[in-house]
Amino acid sequence: MKYLCIINSENKSSCKLCCCFDFIILHCHFIKRNLGKITLLFRGNCLLFSTGIWQETDGQFVVNWSSKLYCNYVLIIGIILMITSSVQIYKLSMLMYRGEDSSFLSAFIDVVSTIFLTVSALIAAIIVTLGFMTWCNCMIKRFPSCEIAAGNDIDKADNIDTNGFHIEFGVAQFGTWSSLSIWVGLSVFAVLKLLKYHQIENMKVSMYRERQRLVDDAGYSQDINS
């Protein structure tokens, strides 16, 4: 009976997991859309960790552009998280439709994959936050705030469009940290689920041993009576 209750509880949690993956897809869309838009406005240059020098003659900002790998990494991780979440939604939907639950091996794979993706999302969130802070630190050397710098023609040489970059990156940053928080919760859930499956396996072994002991005792009693 306890075994059946555990299985039933796991089936009920699948719907909640699907909702979590839906939120991840939404937040990753924020990352992909806003970071991709900023990259286009900045003519393919990556704003993250970019620095530069303000010229006193014309007030222009001579940018020392950072590697594009920073922006590409965040975009790739966002796409990977979206694809993984879509696959998980499909898998959970099929399991709920069939009235089944995932296997022990599947639970183990979920633990490994969720931890890996959580670490990857953490790195992406740190890159976005620290990289944007580096750029804003350069902006506040000339403007009262990074937000006010948006929309100003600060780099005519590269012909970048700074309109709304502060808002776009703010949304992308929100998407990365929100996705990370959900993945942390999913990692904890995956570990607990694996431990519960391990408990179920131990229960099966204990029940089998107890059954064998009862059978052996019954056979021994019959031998004595005969």
Secondary structure, 3 states (H helix, E strand, C coil): CHHHHHHHHHHHHHHHHHHHHHHHHHHHHHHHHHHHHHHHHCCCCCCCCCEEEECCCCCCEEEECCCCHHHHHHHHHHHHHHHHHHHHHHHHHHHHHHCCCCCHHHHHHHHHHHHHHHHHHHHHHHHHHHHHHHHHHHHCCCCCCHHHHCCCCCCCCCCCCCCCHHHHHHHHHHHHHHHHHHHHHHHHHHHHHHHHHHHHHHHHHHHHHHHHHHHHHHHHHHHHHC
